[in-house]
Amino acid sequence: MGVSPCTSEYAEAQDLRAYADLPTDIVEEVPIPFSGASDLNKGLAGALGAVNLFGALYLGNLLSSPELAGVVLPAGFGVVQALLPFLTVYAVLYNVIPAVRFFRLKGENAEIEKRNRVRKSWKDALEFGGEKIKRKLGAAKKMQSSVERIGNDIVYNTGDNSGEDERRAQAELDAFDTKIN
């Protein structure tokens, strides 16, 4: 049975708490905004898209009438008639792309909100979890390695117990060698 993401996030949070003084506030992800434009500009862009789509469909309806079947219009009208499929595709994409982006961002922001709720629930569990969690966190702090803080960085210091670690590693290697021989 695999480890759930919440359990792995909890274990990671405990590891970080054991090695550093973390702020008591949770760090929340910020939802991704749809656009940095003002509401007026977004409204005007939406209105332009609607007018553009309506105009392309109306023009397409006029040019596809039976009276103009097989007729090539002169000058500028002929260029518009030739470019009508591209204008229609442009008008549709001008409206569809932001709509798809809106719904995709809505889903991503829902996931962000879910992760923020999980963080808050784990923070609450750590703060109000009772004596059992407080004992476990205290024991984890006692077992922490030597850690120094330089500015905003956390640095592991191996100078204090490196000899002990080397002796333990050598003893394990010697035990392994005796088992092989």
Backbone as a printed PyTorch tensor [residue, N CA C, xyz], in Angstrom:
tensor([[[  0.8480,  -1.1810,   0.0000],
         [  0.0000,   0.0000,   0.0000],
         [  0.8860,   1.2340,   0.0000]],

        [[  0.6400,   2.1880,  -0.8830],
         [  1.4760,   3.3740,  -1.0310],
         [  1.1870,   4.4210,   0.0330]],

        [[  2.0840,   5.3510,   0.1100],
         [  1.9460,   6.4520,   1.0480],
         [  1.1090,   7.5350,   0.3940]],

        [[  0.1040,   8.0240,   1.1050],
         [ -0.7450,   9.0660,   0.5370],
         [  0.0190,  10.3820,   0.4620]],

        [[ -0.3740,  11.2670,  -0.4720],
         [  0.3270,  12.5560,  -0.5840],
         [  0.2530,  13.3580,   0.7120]],

        [[ -0.8720,  13.2640,   1.4070],
         [ -0.9970,  14.0220,   2.6550],
         [  0.0020,  13.5200,   3.6870]],

        [[  0.1980,  12.1970,   3.7540],
         [  1.1410,  11.6390,   4.7110],
         [  2.5670,  12.0430,   4.3620]],

        [[  2.9030,  12.0320,   3.0630],
         [  4.2540,  12.4280,   2.6760],
         [  4.4700,  13.9190,   2.9230]],

        [[  3.4420,  14.7500,   2.6950],
         [  3.5650,  16.1810,   2.9960],
         [  3.7480,  16.3910,   4.4920]],

        [[  3.0460,  15.6080,   5.2930],
         [  3.1620,  15.7210,   6.7440],
         [  4.5650,  15.3420,   7.1970]],

        [[  5.0930,  14.2490,   6.6350],
         [  6.4460,  13.8150,   6.9980],
         [  7.4670,  14.8770,   6.5930]],

        [[  7.2830,  15.4600,   5.4180],
         [  8.1980,  16.5110,   4.9660],
         [  8.1190,  17.7270,   5.8860]],

        [[  6.9080,  18.0810,   6.2960],
         [  6.7410,  19.2280,   7.2010],
         [  7.4060,  18.9480,   8.5420]],

        [[  7.2790,  17.7240,   9.0330],
         [  7.9210,  17.3830,  10.3130],
         [  9.4360,  17.4550,  10.1860]],

        [[  9.9790,  16.9630,   9.0690],
         [ 11.4290,  17.0310,   8.8680],
         [ 11.9040,  18.4780,   8.8660]],

        [[ 11.1850,  19.3320,   8.1670],
         [ 11.5730,  20.7440,   8.1180],
         [ 11.4650,  21.3970,   9.4840]],

        [[ 10.4060,  21.0810,  10.2260],
         [ 10.2430,  21.6620,  11.5600],
         [ 11.3650,  21.2250,  12.4890]],

        [[ 11.8520,  19.9980,  12.3080],
         [ 12.8980,  19.4920,  13.2000],
         [ 14.2190,  20.2180,  12.9840]],

        [[ 14.4500,  20.7250,  11.7810],
         [ 15.7440,  21.3130,  11.4580],
         [ 15.7530,  22.8330,  11.4100]],

        [[ 14.6220,  23.4570,  11.5040],
         [ 14.6160,  24.9080,  11.3640],
         [ 13.4890,  25.5090,  12.1760]],

        [[ 13.6670,  26.7400,  12.5210],
         [ 12.5940,  27.4830,  13.1580],
         [ 11.7290,  28.0580,  12.0510]],

        [[ 10.5670,  27.4500,  11.8690],
         [  9.6720,  27.8810,  10.8090],
         [  8.6770,  28.8890,  11.3570]],

        [[  8.1990,  29.7870,  10.5160],
         [  7.1730,  30.7180,  10.9850],
         [  5.9050,  29.9590,  11.3430]],

        [[  5.1540,  30.4960,  12.2640],
         [  3.9360,  29.8150,  12.6820],
         [  2.8220,  29.9660,  11.6560]],

        [[  2.9090,  30.9770,  10.7930],
         [  1.9010,  31.1440,   9.7490],
         [  2.1730,  30.1500,   8.6320]],

        [[  1.1030,  29.6530,   8.0370],
         [  1.2870,  28.7490,   6.9120],
         [  1.5620,  29.5670,   5.6640]],

        [[  2.3020,  28.9850,   4.7670],
         [  2.6020,  29.6410,   3.4990],
         [  1.5550,  29.1570,   2.5040]],

        [[  0.7780,  30.0950,   2.0150],
         [ -0.2890,  29.7340,   1.0900],
         [  0.1190,  30.0580,  -0.3380]],

        [[ -0.3050,  29.1920,  -1.2420],
         [ -0.1190,  29.4760,  -2.6610],
         [ -1.1400,  30.5370,  -3.0730]],

        [[ -0.7350,  31.3840,  -3.9730],
         [ -1.6210,  32.4390,  -4.4620],
         [ -2.3150,  31.9280,  -5.7170]],

        [[ -3.6310,  32.0980,  -5.8010],
         [ -4.3300,  31.6810,  -7.0220],
         [ -3.7990,  32.4390,  -8.2460]],

        [[ -3.8610,  31.7940,  -9.3900],
         [ -3.3700,  32.3870, -10.6320],
         [ -4.4710,  33.2720, -11.2110]],

        [[ -4.1910,  34.5420, -11.3940],
         [ -5.2380,  35.4150, -11.9540],
         [ -5.4250,  35.1440, -13.4490]],

        [[ -6.6370,  35.3830, -13.9320],
         [ -6.9180,  35.1870, -15.3550],
         [ -6.1690,  36.2090, -16.1920]],

        [[ -6.1440,  37.4620, -15.7170],
         [ -5.5020,  38.5250, -16.4750],
         [ -5.1130,  39.6390, -15.5240]],

        [[ -4.0940,  40.3820, -15.9090],
         [ -3.6890,  41.5420, -15.1380],
         [ -4.4050,  42.8010, -15.5860]],

        [[ -5.2340,  42.6870, -16.5900],
         [ -5.9460,  43.8420, -17.1260],
         [ -7.0640,  44.2570, -16.1710]],

        [[ -7.4690,  45.5070, -16.2860],
         [ -8.5800,  46.0020, -15.4640],
         [ -9.8840,  45.3590, -15.9400]],

        [[-10.9010,  45.4440, -15.0930],
         [-12.1960,  44.8720, -15.4580],
         [-12.7700,  45.5450, -16.7060]],

        [[-12.5440,  46.8490, -16.8290],
         [-13.0300,  47.5630, -18.0130],
         [-12.3650,  47.0210, -19.2750]],

        [[-11.0380,  46.8340, -19.2250],
         [-10.3280,  46.3210, -20.4030],
         [-10.7460,  44.8870, -20.7310]],

        [[-10.9570,  44.0760, -19.7180],
         [-11.4290,  42.7100, -19.9750],
         [-12.8200,  42.7280, -20.5940]],

        [[-13.6820,  43.6200, -20.1210],
         [-15.0200,  43.7470, -20.6860],
         [-14.9870,  44.2120, -22.1290]],

        [[-14.1100,  45.1920, -22.4040],
         [-13.9820,  45.6790, -23.7860],
         [-13.4290,  44.5920, -24.7140]],

        [[-12.4750,  43.8170, -24.2310],
         [-11.9320,  42.7250, -25.0570],
         [-13.0040,  41.6700, -25.3230]],

        [[-13.8320,  41.3780, -24.3230],
         [-14.9290,  40.4240, -24.5230],
         [-15.9510,  40.9550, -25.5180]],

        [[-16.2730,  42.2440, -25.4140],
         [-17.2280,  42.8480, -26.3590],
         [-16.6610,  42.8320, -27.7750]],

        [[-15.3670,  43.1260, -27.9070],
         [-14.7280,  43.0770, -29.2230],
         [-14.7870,  41.6640, -29.7960]],

        [[-14.5580,  40.6750, -28.9610],
         [-14.6360,  39.2890, -29.4270],
         [-16.0320,  38.9250, -29.8900]],

        [[-17.0570,  39.3820, -29.1570],
         [-18.4410,  39.0880, -29.5470],
         [-18.7930,  39.7840, -30.8640]],

        [[-18.4050,  41.0540, -30.9970],
         [-18.6760,  41.7900, -32.2410],
         [-17.9350,  41.1420, -33.4080]],

        [[-16.6880,  40.7610, -33.1790],
         [-15.8740,  40.1300, -34.2110],
         [-16.5250,  38.8230, -34.6820]],

        [[-16.9460,  37.9960, -33.7330],
         [-17.5730,  36.7160, -34.0850],
         [-18.9020,  36.9480, -34.8020]],

        [[-19.7200,  37.8500, -34.2690],
         [-21.0050,  38.1520, -34.9160],
         [-20.7740,  38.6810, -36.3290]],

        [[-19.8200,  39.5880, -36.5040],
         [-19.5350,  40.1550, -37.8270],
         [-19.0680,  39.1000, -38.8140]],

        [[-18.1800,  38.2080, -38.3680],
         [-17.6780,  37.1550, -39.2690],
         [-18.8030,  36.2130, -39.6760]],

        [[-19.6620,  35.8480, -38.7180],
         [-20.7770,  34.9520, -39.0470],
         [-21.7990,  35.6450, -39.9570]],

        [[-22.0740,  36.9160, -39.6940],
         [-23.0200,  37.6660, -40.5250],
         [-22.4790,  37.8240, -41.9450]],

        [[-21.2030,  38.1910, -42.0580],
         [-20.5850,  38.3510, -43.3680],
         [-20.5590,  37.0150, -44.1090]],

        [[-20.2630,  35.9490, -43.3780],
         [-20.2820,  34.6210, -43.9930],
         [-21.6590,  34.2500, -44.5000]],

        [[-22.6900,  34.6210, -43.7410],
         [-24.0650,  34.3580, -44.1500],
         [-24.4110,  35.1480, -45.4190]],

        [[-23.9940,  36.4130, -45.4770],
         [-24.2610,  37.2340, -46.6710],
         [-23.5480,  36.6850, -47.9060]],

        [[-22.2820,  36.3280, -47.7470],
         [-21.4950,  35.8750, -48.8970],
         [-21.8410,  34.4550, -49.3370]],

        [[-22.5560,  33.7240, -48.4850],
         [-22.9360,  32.3650, -48.8930],
         [-24.3560,  32.3120, -49.4560]],

        [[-24.9550,  33.4530, -49.7040],
         [-26.3060,  33.4840, -50.2590],
         [-26.2880,  32.9330, -51.6930]],

        [[-27.4010,  32.3810, -52.1380],
         [-27.4600,  31.7960, -53.4820],
         [-27.1870,  32.8050, -54.5980]],

        [[-27.4960,  34.0660, -54.3700],
         [-27.2740,  35.0740, -55.4140],
         [-25.7790,  35.2750, -55.6920]],

        [[-24.9270,  35.0340, -54.6950],
         [-23.4900,  35.2480, -54.8600],
         [-22.7250,  33.9460, -55.1250]],

        [[-23.4520,  32.8780, -55.3730],
         [-22.8020,  31.5950, -55.6250],
         [-21.9650,  31.6860, -56.8990]],

        [[-20.6850,  31.4210, -56.7820],
         [-19.7830,  31.4230, -57.9170],
         [-19.3410,  32.8040, -58.3590]],

        [[-19.7830,  33.8640, -57.6980],
         [-19.4220,  35.2310, -58.0660],
         [-18.2070,  35.6540, -57.2510]],

        [[-17.2230,  36.2210, -57.9410],
         [-16.0580,  36.7700, -57.2670],
         [-16.2370,  38.2770, -57.2220]],

        [[-16.2700,  38.8080, -56.0200],
         [-16.4850,  40.2530, -55.8630],
         [-15.2380,  41.0270, -56.2650]],

        [[-15.4010,  42.2490, -56.7480],
         [-14.2560,  43.0460, -57.2080],
         [-13.5300,  43.7360, -56.0500]],

        [[-12.2630,  44.0440, -56.2840],
         [-11.3990,  44.8700, -55.4180],
         [-11.3780,  44.4090, -53.9720]],

        [[-11.6040,  45.3630, -53.0620],
         [-11.5140,  45.0870, -51.6180],
         [-12.5110,  44.0490, -51.1500]],

        [[-13.6930,  44.0380, -51.7660],
         [-14.7030,  43.0520, -51.3830],
         [-14.2560,  41.6340, -51.7370]],

        [[-13.5040,  41.5260, -52.8340],
         [-12.9730,  40.2210, -53.2430],
         [-11.9390,  39.7100, -52.2410]],

        [[-11.1230,  40.6230, -51.7180],
         [-10.1330,  40.2330, -50.7080],
         [-10.8410,  39.7430, -49.4540]],

        [[-11.8790,  40.4620, -49.0320],
         [-12.6490,  40.0570, -47.8440],
         [-13.3010,  38.7020, -48.0990]],

        [[-13.8460,  38.5040, -49.3090],
         [-14.4850,  37.2340, -49.6460],
         [-13.4610,  36.1010, -49.5960]],

        [[-12.2430,  36.3540, -50.0970],
         [-11.2100,  35.3130, -50.0990],
         [-10.6920,  35.0190, -48.6820]],

        [[-10.6320,  36.0510, -47.8460],
         [-10.1030,  35.8810, -46.4830],
         [-11.1520,  35.4850, -45.4550]],

        [[-12.4090,  35.3600, -45.8730],
         [-13.4930,  35.0790, -44.9350],
         [-13.2520,  33.8160, -44.0910]],

        [[-12.7710,  32.6930, -44.6620],
         [-12.5300,  31.5180, -43.8020],
         [-11.5050,  31.8120, -42.6950]],

        [[-10.4560,  32.5650, -43.0330],
         [ -9.4420,  32.8950, -42.0230],
         [ -9.9990,  33.8560, -40.9730]],

        [[-10.8110,  34.8140, -41.4200],
         [-11.4340,  35.7540, -40.4830],
         [-12.3760,  35.0340, -39.5240]],

        [[-13.0950,  34.0510, -40.0370],
         [-14.0150,  33.2870, -39.1930],
         [-13.2440,  32.4540, -38.1740]],

        [[-12.1800,  31.7980, -38.6280],
         [-11.3560,  31.0080, -37.7020],
         [-10.7530,  31.9140, -36.6340]],

        [[-10.2800,  33.0870, -37.0490],
         [ -9.7120,  34.0460, -36.0920],
         [-10.7600,  34.4700, -35.0650]],

        [[-11.9670,  34.7800, -35.5180],
         [-13.0250,  35.2240, -34.6150],
         [-13.3980,  34.1270, -33.6220]],

        [[-13.4500,  32.8910, -34.0910],
         [-13.7800,  31.7720, -33.1910],
         [-12.6640,  31.5700, -32.1770]],

        [[-11.4130,  31.5350, -32.6440],
         [-10.2910,  31.3320, -31.7230],
         [-10.1310,  32.4820, -30.7340]],

        [[-10.4430,  33.7020, -31.1630],
         [-10.3710,  34.8720, -30.2800],
         [-11.2830,  34.6920, -29.0650]],

        [[-12.3820,  33.9590, -29.2480],
         [-13.3250,  33.7050, -28.1540],
         [-13.0550,  32.3910, -27.4310]],

        [[-12.6240,  31.3710, -28.1620],
         [-12.4480,  30.0500, -27.5630],
         [-11.2050,  29.9710, -26.6790]],

        [[-10.1030,  30.5400, -27.1210],
         [ -8.8540,  30.4290, -26.3570],
         [ -8.9900,  31.0210, -24.9540]],

        [[ -9.5220,  32.2420, -24.7850],
         [ -9.6950,  32.7380, -23.4140],
         [-10.6900,  31.9070, -22.5980]],

        [[-11.7210,  31.3760, -23.2570],
         [-12.6870,  30.5500, -22.5270],
         [-12.0190,  29.2800, -22.0020]],

        [[-11.2150,  28.6380, -22.8400],
         [-10.4940,  27.4310, -22.4090],
         [ -9.5280,  27.7740, -21.2800]],

        [[ -8.8180,  28.8840, -21.4290],
         [ -7.8740,  29.3110, -20.3900],
         [ -8.5990,  29.6060, -19.0760]],

        [[ -9.7690,  30.2370, -19.1560],
         [-10.5480,  30.5480, -17.9620],
         [-10.9010,  29.2700, -17.1990]],

        [[-11.4100,  28.2620, -17.9080],
         [-11.8190,  27.0290, -17.2310],
         [-10.6120,  26.2240, -16.7430]],

        [[ -9.4960,  26.2620, -17.4920],
         [ -8.2820,  25.5770, -17.0340],
         [ -7.7600,  26.2280, -15.7480]],

        [[ -7.7110,  27.5590, -15.7230],
         [ -7.2580,  28.2720, -14.5200],
         [ -8.2130,  28.0610, -13.3510]],

        [[ -9.4840,  27.9490, -13.6480],
         [-10.4630,  27.6860, -12.5890],
         [-10.1470,  26.3410, -11.9200]],

        [[ -9.8050,  25.3300, -12.7250],
         [ -9.4280,  24.0250, -12.1720],
         [ -8.1240,  24.0870, -11.3970]],

        [[ -7.1260,  24.7940, -11.9370],
         [ -5.8430,  24.9200, -11.2400],
         [ -6.0040,  25.6790,  -9.9260]],

        [[ -6.8200,  26.7220,  -9.9330],
         [ -7.0450,  27.4810,  -8.7040],
         [ -7.7990,  26.6550,  -7.6650]],

        [[ -8.6810,  25.7670,  -8.1290],
         [ -9.3550,  24.8630,  -7.1930],
         [ -8.3380,  23.9220,  -6.5450]],

        [[ -7.3670,  23.4420,  -7.3210],
         [ -6.3100,  22.5850,  -6.7670],
         [ -5.4410,  23.3580,  -5.7690]],

        [[ -5.1360,  24.6060,  -6.0840],
         [ -4.3510,  25.4500,  -5.1790],
         [ -5.1110,  25.6240,  -3.8620]],

        [[ -6.3920,  25.8990,  -3.9650],
         [ -7.2190,  26.0740,  -2.7580],
         [ -7.2490,  24.7840,  -1.9400]],

        [[ -7.3120,  23.6510,  -2.6170],
         [ -7.3080,  22.3600,  -1.9180],
         [ -5.9880,  22.1590,  -1.1760]],

        [[ -4.8550,  22.4680,  -1.8440],
         [ -3.5580,  22.3290,  -1.1810],
         [ -3.4350,  23.2900,   0.0030]],

        [[ -3.9760,  24.4930,  -0.1350],
         [ -3.9530,  25.4460,   0.9790],
         [ -4.7650,  24.9250,   2.1610]],

        [[ -5.9120,  24.2900,   1.8870],
         [ -6.7190,  23.7130,   2.9720],
         [ -5.9700,  22.5750,   3.6550]],

        [[ -5.2580,  21.7510,   2.8690],
         [ -4.4800,  20.6460,   3.4520],
         [ -3.3760,  21.2040,   4.3440]],

        [[ -2.6770,  22.2340,   3.8780],
         [ -1.6250,  22.8510,   4.6970],
         [ -2.1900,  23.3730,   6.0070]],

        [[ -3.3450,  24.0430,   5.9230],
         [ -3.9520,  24.5930,   7.1280],
         [ -4.3600,  23.4760,   8.0850]],

        [[ -4.9090,  22.3970,   7.5520],
         [ -5.3270,  21.3050,   8.4290],
         [ -4.1250,  20.6520,   9.1070]],

        [[ -2.9980,  20.5060,   8.3940],
         [ -1.8010,  19.9360,   9.0190],
         [ -1.2190,  20.9040,  10.0440]],

        [[ -1.2810,  22.1880,   9.7660],
         [ -0.8150,  23.1810,  10.7430],
         [ -1.6570,  23.0950,  12.0030]],

        [[ -2.9780,  23.0060,  11.8190],
         [ -3.8580,  22.8850,  12.9810],
         [ -3.5860,  21.5950,  13.7450]],

        [[ -3.3170,  20.5150,  13.0120],
         [ -3.0190,  19.2440,  13.6780],
         [ -1.7340,  19.3440,  14.4890]],

        [[ -0.7320,  20.0420,  13.9530],
         [  0.5250,  20.2000,  14.6930],
         [  0.3380,  21.0910,  15.9250]],

        [[ -0.4690,  22.1270,  15.7780],
         [ -0.6550,  23.0580,  16.8910],
         [ -1.5800,  22.5180,  17.9640]],

        [[ -2.6480,  21.8590,  17.5580],
         [ -3.6700,  21.4500,  18.5100],
         [ -3.7880,  19.9340,  18.5950]],

        [[ -2.7540,  19.2210,  18.1800],
         [ -2.8110,  17.7690,  18.1170],
         [ -2.7010,  17.0690,  19.4540]],

        [[ -2.4130,  17.7780,  20.4880],
         [ -2.3410,  17.1500,  21.7940],
         [ -0.9190,  16.7890,  22.1840]],

        [[ -0.8290,  16.1080,  23.3080],
         [  0.4660,  15.7760,  23.8920],
         [  1.2530,  14.7790,  23.0450]],

        [[  0.5740,  13.8590,  22.3810],
         [  1.2680,  12.8410,  21.5920],
         [  2.1060,  13.4860,  20.4890]],

        [[  1.5310,  14.4160,  19.7510],
         [  2.2580,  15.0770,  18.6670],
         [  3.3470,  15.9640,  19.2390]],

        [[  3.0620,  16.6630,  20.3540],
         [  4.0770,  17.5130,  20.9670],
         [  5.2730,  16.6850,  21.4390]],

        [[  5.0180,  15.4930,  21.9680],
         [  6.1270,  14.6130,  22.3890],
         [  6.9380,  14.1660,  21.1860]],

        [[  6.2610,  13.8200,  20.1000],
         [  6.9700,  13.3750,  18.8970],
         [  7.8230,  14.5070,  18.3100]],

        [[  7.2630,  15.7080,  18.2730],
         [  8.0360,  16.8400,  17.7550],
         [  9.2210,  17.1510,  18.6650]],

        [[  9.0220,  17.0420,  19.9700],
         [ 10.1270,  17.2580,  20.9130],
         [ 11.2170,  16.2200,  20.7330]],

        [[ 10.8290,  14.9640,  20.5430],
         [ 11.8180,  13.9080,  20.3200],
         [ 12.5530,  14.1230,  19.0120]],

        [[ 11.8530,  14.5680,  17.9890],
         [ 12.5040,  14.8270,  16.7040],
         [ 13.5110,  15.9610,  16.8360]],

        [[ 13.1670,  16.9980,  17.6180],
         [ 14.1150,  18.1020,  17.8170],
         [ 15.3550,  17.6330,  18.5590]],

        [[ 15.1920,  16.7140,  19.5040],
         [ 16.3470,  16.2060,  20.2520],
         [ 17.2770,  15.3950,  19.3520]],

        [[ 16.7080,  14.7190,  18.3430],
         [ 17.5150,  13.8660,  17.4730],
         [ 18.0700,  14.6190,  16.2780]],

        [[ 17.7810,  15.8840,  16.1520],
         [ 18.2310,  16.6290,  14.9750],
         [ 19.7490,  16.7250,  14.9390]],

        [[ 20.2550,  16.8090,  13.7420],
         [ 21.6950,  16.9580,  13.5340],
         [ 22.0850,  18.3970,  13.7930]],

        [[ 23.3470,  18.6450,  13.7630],
         [ 23.8320,  19.9970,  13.9830],
         [ 23.5300,  20.8360,  12.7520]],

        [[ 22.7390,  21.8710,  12.9550],
         [ 22.3180,  22.7240,  11.8540],
         [ 22.6180,  24.1630,  12.2270]],

        [[ 23.1600,  24.8960,  11.2730],
         [ 23.4280,  26.3110,  11.4840],
         [ 22.6200,  27.1230,  10.4930]],

        [[ 22.2870,  28.3180,  10.8950],
         [ 21.5580,  29.2230,  10.0090],
         [ 22.4980,  30.3700,   9.6620]],

        [[ 22.7550,  30.5210,   8.3490],
         [ 23.5850,  31.6230,   7.8620],
         [ 22.6940,  32.4490,   6.9610]],

        [[ 22.3000,  33.6160,   7.4370],
         [ 21.3540,  34.4330,   6.6770],
         [ 20.0330,  33.7040,   6.6060]],

        [[ 19.5230,  33.5010,   5.4150],
         [ 18.2790,  32.7630,   5.2300],
         [ 18.5140,  31.3100,   4.8840]],

        [[ 19.7900,  30.8950,   4.7850],
         [ 20.1060,  29.5290,   4.3970],
         [ 20.3230,  28.6500,   5.6270]],

        [[ 19.9730,  27.3860,   5.4940],
         [ 20.2130,  26.4150,   6.5460],
         [ 21.3880,  25.5560,   6.0960]],

        [[ 22.4040,  25.4260,   6.9560],
         [ 23.6250,  24.7250,   6.5950],
         [ 23.8380,  23.5840,   7.5810]],

        [[ 24.1050,  22.4010,   7.0610],
         [ 24.3910,  21.2460,   7.8960],
         [ 25.8560,  21.2610,   8.2730]],

        [[ 26.1330,  21.1040,   9.5410],
         [ 27.5040,  21.1370,  10.0460],
         [ 27.9120,  19.7140,  10.4030]],

        [[ 28.9020,  19.1730,   9.7210],
         [ 29.3560,  17.8060,   9.9910],
         [ 30.5220,  17.7660,  10.9560]],

        [[ 30.9860,  18.9020,  11.4230],
         [ 32.1770,  18.9430,  12.2660],
         [ 32.0010,  18.2930,  13.6230]],

        [[ 30.8100,  18.2680,  14.1780],
         [ 30.6230,  17.7900,  15.5380],
         [ 30.6300,  16.2810,  15.6720]],

        [[ 29.9820,  15.5580,  14.7600],
         [ 29.8370,  14.1180,  14.9600],
         [ 30.3810,  13.2950,  13.7930]],

        [[ 31.2850,  13.8690,  12.9990],
         [ 31.7760,  13.1490,  11.8300],
         [ 32.5910,  11.9230,  12.2400]],

        [[ 33.3620,  12.0220,  13.3020],
         [ 34.1460,  10.8710,  13.7490],
         [ 33.2500,   9.7340,  14.1840]],

        [[ 32.1840,  10.0320,  14.8820],
         [ 31.2470,   9.0080,  15.3290],
         [ 30.5920,   8.3230,  14.1400]],

        [[ 30.1840,   9.1140,  13.1400],
         [ 29.5600,   8.5460,  11.9490],
         [ 30.5350,   7.6410,  11.1930]],

        [[ 31.7860,   8.0770,  11.0900],
         [ 32.7880,   7.2590,  10.3980],
         [ 33.0380,   5.9610,  11.1420]],

        [[ 33.1220,   6.0240,  12.4730],
         [ 33.3410,   4.7970,  13.2560],
         [ 32.1630,   3.8350,  13.0960]],

        [[ 30.9370,   4.3760,  13.1280],
         [ 29.7520,   3.5350,  12.9770],
         [ 29.7200,   2.9050,  11.5830]],

        [[ 30.0540,   3.6740,  10.5540],
         [ 30.0670,   3.1520,   9.1910],
         [ 31.1400,   2.0740,   9.0410]],

        [[ 32.3180,   2.3040,   9.6360],
         [ 33.3910,   1.3140,   9.5520],
         [ 32.9980,   0.0330,  10.2790]],

        [[ 32.3290,   0.1580,  11.4280],
         [ 31.8870,  -1.0240,  12.1740],
         [ 30.8690,  -1.8190,  11.3510]],

        [[ 29.9740,  -1.1330,  10.6590],
         [ 28.9960,  -1.8250,   9.8200],
         [ 29.6800,  -2.5210,   8.6510]],

        [[ 30.6800,  -1.8710,   8.0430],
         [ 31.4210,  -2.5070,   6.9490],
         [ 32.1860,  -3.7280,   7.4460]],

        [[ 32.8140,  -3.6390,   8.6270],
         [ 33.5360,  -4.7810,   9.1860],
         [ 32.5790,  -5.9330,   9.4820]],

        [[ 31.4090,  -5.6350,  10.0000],
         [ 30.4140,  -6.6850,  10.2700],
         [ 29.9630,  -7.3470,   8.9780]],

        [[ 29.8020,  -6.5710,   7.9430],
         [ 29.4220,  -7.1140,   6.6540],
         [ 30.5070,  -8.0210,   6.0940]],

        [[ 31.7810,  -7.5570,   6.2190],
         [ 32.8990,  -8.3660,   5.7320],
         [ 32.9780,  -9.7020,   6.4630]],

        [[ 32.7200,  -9.7160,   7.7670],
         [ 32.7890, -10.9830,   8.5080],
         [ 31.6610, -11.9180,   8.0810]],

        [[ 30.5360, -11.4000,   7.7230],
         [ 29.4260, -12.2320,   7.2510],
         [ 29.7400, -12.8460,   5.8920]],

        [[ 30.4540, -12.1160,   5.0490],
         [ 30.7980, -12.6270,   3.7140],
         [ 31.8430, -13.7270,   3.8190]],

        [[ 32.8330, -13.5600,   4.6880],
         [ 33.9300, -14.5340,   4.7910],
         [ 33.5580, -15.7320,   5.5390]]])
